[in-house]
Amino acid sequence: MTFSVLVEVQLRPGISDPQGQTIEKALPTLGFDGVSDVRVGKSMRFEIDAADEAAARAQVDELCEKFLTNPVIEDALVTVESA
């Protein structure tokens, strides 16, 4: 079976986010007041073949741990759906 995967990677709470801070500081000068706690992350979409959803999720979790994230400072939110 083929599954659609979305992996959203964010810095863990407490980890400094210079990109987010820069964006947050620039927003008021662009007329966007009231925006706070800006955090920058990355997202990846792909398809994966696996026997079932549990197997797909296990493969994606391993992929995140070994390649897509830095598990020391980043967390991944994984969404797996039938394609």
Secondary structure, DSSP 8 states (H G I E B T S, - for coil): -EEEEEEEEEE-TTS--HHHHHHHHHGGGGT-TT-------EEEEEEEE-SSHHHHHHHHHHHIIIII--TTTEEEEEEEEE-
